[in-house]
Amino acid sequence: MSGDDEELAGAWQQLCERLGEIGRRLDAEPFSGWGPHYTRDVRHLARQLVLALQGELEHADPGSPSFHRYEEPWAQWGGPNPDNVYTRAVVDPRATYRVTGNVAGVRAAIFSLVEGDMHLGRYGVFAEKTLGELEVRGDGSFVLWISPDRHDGNWLPAHPDARYLLVRQYQCDWEHDRIATLSIERQDTRGVPRPEPAATELAAALARAGDWVERSVEYWCTYVERARDGLTRNAMAPPGTPKGGAPNIAYGAGWWDLAPDEALVLTTDRPDADYWGFTVHHRYRLDSGDFANRQTSLNMTQAFVDEDGRIRIVVSTGDPGVPNWIDTEGLAEGMLMYRSIGTRSRPVPEARVVAVGEVRAHVPATHPVIDAAARREQLARRRAAVLARYA
């Protein structure tokens, strides 16, 4: 065995040992320990490994870039928005890249040059364009250039610290809004096959993947625990933009803490914004729940608006029989976050804890009733729309 082969074998062994140690830490603070969250925590760790290996082994070469789709229902980290389709590609700030696609039927998108992942301490957002700022041809096709020198047409200026092109597409009407398929080419390596990784390169990639998993699991658990400490129970805080967030996106949050027979009724004016939505984020993992199979989120096209122009949302474990139910998936507590982009108003939802059986007394008489059959139909259509998105 050569020295490089020995290094690679050692890197694989170290990754396995590192994952074992992370798994052992899940049964102690700040994690949930044994109990209702433990199975979810272990599954989350396994999913983090999938994400990290995909990112570091298959999509990490800026000389032969490709878009990596992540934040799917079965691969989440860092509180994803269920209304977003997230893709990103690595870039070399010294090189020129050409991004192409067709955005006909796409509701909204944000193209950002970013430093990296928050849990790795890389918060920078260096250049950004929304879909509305791009020059798009009549058939929906477009070209976006990324380069250190100014380029004609759509252009994002490269930055020495920018390592990813991150694209967020917003799919509000899950059954009808189109998702663009994007491609990226580095101009000086266009058409050149990607070389097979050397043993030393693969060893380094395995080490980076292990670091990504460990720091992600630790960071987001700590992040959500701090949020839990800072948020008032069963109330919603005013929205703002956190460090590392896109500047044209506003976030607000609250922490539900409910008995099995209780519900949190939120009442809010309809935001004047290009997009708005609500979603759960679970304790310890900051995931967004099983949003393909359960109604853990609602957005501007999904939510029912009452005759007075206000929106009533009910957060509970038991089904309250209203259209705007957000399902806690049986968890007694967690974070509820609301987001908006292109916002021109920032209403703060009012919140009240009531018995699940008394929810109807806190909504207008004309508010619809959703029976078991209607709920099943609602969830079946939701699941079909999400799976079609990632087909």
N, C-alpha and C positions, 0 to 999 in steps of 0.2 A: 504494500500500500504506500502510495506517495504521501509526501507531507501535506499536499492540498487535500487529498482524500481523507487523511486523518483529521484535518481541520473541519471538513464537512461532516464527518461522522460525529465529531465532538459537538458541532453546532446543533445537530439533530438531537443528540442526547441531552444537551443543555436545554433545548426548547421543551422537550418532554418533561424534564425535571422541573422546569420553571412553571409549566402549566399545572403540574401536580401540586406545587406549593401554592399557586394562586387558588386552586380548588380547595385546599385545606384552609385557606383564610376565609372562605365563605361562611364558615360556621362560627365566626367570631366578629365582634364589632370592628368597623362600623356596618358590617353586612348583617343580614337578617338572622343568621344562625339557623338552627333546625326549626322547621315550622312551615307555615303556608307559603312563604316566599322561596324556600330553599330549592325546590325543583325548578322554579322559574330562574333562580340565580344560576344554577348549573347549566341550564339550557342557554341562558344569556352568554355565559362564558364560552360555551361551544360555538355559538354563533359569532362571537367576537373573533375567535380563531379563524373561522371561515373567511370573514371580512379581511382580516390581516393578511392571511396567506394569499388571497386573491390580489390584494393591493400590492404586496411586496414581491410576489413571485411572477405575476402575470401582467401587471399594469404599472410597473415602476420604472420603465425605461423611457426617458425623455427623447431618446434618439429614435424610438419606434412607438410613438404614443398611441393609446387607445382609451376610449371612454369606459370607465368602470362604473357600472350601475350599482348603487348601494342604498341603504335605508329602505329596503323592501320589508314587507311584514315579518319575514322570517330572518331578517338580518338588520337589526336596529342598534343605534348608539347615539347618545347625545340629544335625545328628545326630538326625533324627526317629526315633521308635519305630515300627516297622512294625505294631505292634498298636494304634496310635492312629489315629483319624480326627480331624484337626485342622480346626477352623473358628474364625473370629474376625470380629468386627464392630467398626467404629469407634464411639465414643460421645463425647458432649460431657458433661463432668462436671456441667454446670449443668442438664441436661435430664433428663426422666423417660422411661425405656424399658420396654417390655413384651415379654418373650421368651416364646414359646409353643412347644410341641412335644409329642410323645408318646414316652415312654421305655419303653413296654412291650417287654420282651425285651432291653433294653440292660443289659449286664453291669455297667458302671461308667462314671462320667463325672465330670469336674471342671470347674466353672465358675469362672473367675478374672477379676478386674478387674486389668489389668496396664498398666504404663507404656508398653511397646513392645518393641522388639527389642534383644537383648543387644549385637549388633554396632553398634548406634547409641548404646550407653551407657545404655540405658533398661532397668533391671533390676527396677523396683519391682513387687511383687505386693501389692495393697492390700486385697483382699477375696476370699474364696473359699468355695465350697460344693461338697461332693461330692454325687453323686446320692443317697446314703443320707441326706443331711441335708435334702433337699427334701421338701416336702409334695406328694405325687402322688396324683391321683384313682385310683379303682379301675380305670378303663380305660387308665391309663398317661399321661393328659394332665396337663400342669402349666402354671403361669404363674410366671414369675420377673420381679420388678421391679428396676430399677436406677434410683436417684434420690438426690438430695442429702438429702432428708428421709425419715424412716422411713415404710415402707409396710407395710400388712397383708399377711400371707402370706409367700411366699418373697421375700426382699429382699437385695440386695447394695448397701451404702452407697456412693454415688459418692465419688470422691476427686479433688481438684483436679489430680493428676498422672496419673490413670488415663485412657488413651486407647483401650483395646480391651477388649472382652469376649472372652476366649479360652476355647474349649470343647475339652477333650480327651475323646473317647469311647474306651473300651477294648473292642476286639473280640478276645477271646482265642480263642474257637472261630470261626474265620473263616467257616465254612460255615453256622453257625446263629445266632450272636449278632447281634441286630438293631442297626442304626444309626439313631438318631433324625434326622428332618429338622426343623430348627429355623427359626423366623422371628423377626424383631425389628422393632418399630415404635417410633418416637419419637412420643410422645403429642401434642405440639403441632404436628406436621407430618403427622400421620396422614392419608392420602388426598390429600396435596398432591403433584403430580408433581414429580419432581426437575428442576431447571432445567438447561438446557444450559450447559456450562462456558464462561466467557468466555475469550478468547485468553490473557489474563494468567494466569488460573487454570490453563489447560492447560500453559502454559509453566512455571509453578511445579511442576506435577505431574511433568513430564518431568525437571526438575532434581532433584526428590526421588527419582525412580526411578533416575536415574544415581547419585546419592549412595548409595542403598540397595544397588545392585549392587556398586559399588566397595568400600564398607565391609564388605559381607557376604563377598565373595571374599577380601579381605585379612584380616579378623578371624578367620574360621573356619580359614583356612590357618595363621595364627599360633597359634590355639588348639590345633589338633591337633599342630602341631610342638612346642609346649611340653609337651603331654601325652606325646608320644613321648620327649622328653628326661627327663621325670620318672617314667615308668613302667618297672618292671623288665621285662626281656624274658621272655616265656613264663611269666608269673606273674600272679596276680590280686590287686589291692589291695582292702582292706576298703571297704565302701560308706559313703557319706556324702551330704550334700545341698549342692551348690555354690551360690555366689552367683547369684541370679536364677532358681533352680529352685524348683518347688513344694515347700513344707515337708513335705508328707506323702509325698514320693517320695525314695527312697534310690538312689544310683548307685554302682556300683563298676566298675573297669576294669582291663584288662591290655593288653599289647602283644605280639602274636604276631610272631615273626621266624623263619621256617621255610624250609628247603630244599624243593624240589619233592617229594622223597620222604619228608618228615617230617610228623608230625601232633602237635598239642597235645591231650592227653587231659585233660579237666577232670572232676573228681569232686567232687560237692557234696551235702550234705543238702538235702532239699526245703525251700525256705523256707516258713515259716508266715506267709503274707501273702495279702492279697486279690487281688494280682496279682504275677507275676514273669515276667521274660523276659530273653533274651540276644540281642544283635545285633552285627553288625560295623559299624564306622565307618571309612571309608577315609581314608588319608593325603591331605593337601592340601585336601580338600573337606569332610571330616566328613559325607559322605553315608552312607546305610545300605545301599548296594548295590542291585542289581536284585532287590528283595525280592518282586516279583511273579512272576519267572521262575526264581529260584534260591533255595535255602534258606540265606539269609543271616541268618536269625533263628529262634529257637525260643522258645515260651512255655509256660506251665503246662499248657495243654491239648494242646499238640503234642508235648511231650517224653515219651519213654518213661522210666518209672521202674522200676529193677531190683527184684528180689525183696527185697533188703536195705533198700529204701526210699531208696536213693541214686540220683542222676542222673549218668550219664556222657555227656559231650558231646565230640565230636571235631571239632577245627578243622583243616582241611587243604585243599590244592588238589585232590588226588586223592580220589575217592570211596572212603571206607574200608569201605563196605558195612554201616553201622550206621544205625539210625533217627535218632539225634541228631547228624547231621552238620551242621556249619556250614561253608558253602562260602566260601572266600576269594576266589573268582572269579579264580584264577590269580595273585593278588598275594602277593608274598613276605612282606610285613609290613603291619600295620594294627592298629587298636584294636578290642578286643572289650569291649563294655560290658554290664553286667547291671543291671537296674532292678527295684524292687519298690515297691508302694504298699500302705498299710495294713499295714505289716510288723510282725510280732511276734517275728521272729527274723531274724538277719542272718548267715547262714553265708557263709564265704569259701571259694570253690572252690579245691581243690588242683589243681596243674597239673604235667604231665610231658610232655616231648618224647620221642616214640618214632618208629620207622619206620612209615610207613603200612601196610606189609605185616605189622607186628607188633601192630596195634591189637587184634586178637582176644585176644591174650594179656593185655590190660589191662582186659578187661570180663568179667563173669561168663559162664559157659558157657551160661546160659539167655538171654543177651542176643540179641535177634533179628538175623537176617541179612537185609539188604536187597539184592536182586540188581538188575540193570539194569532189568528190566521193572517191578519194584516201585517203583524210584526214579522212573521216568518217570511212573507213575501218581500217585505222591506229588506230583511237581512239577506235573502237569497239574491236579490238584485244587486245589493251592495257587494257581496262576495264575487258575483260574476263580473262586475265592473272592475274590481281590483285585480282579479286574476287575468282579465283581458289586458290590463295595463302592462303586466309583466310577462305576457306570453312571448 
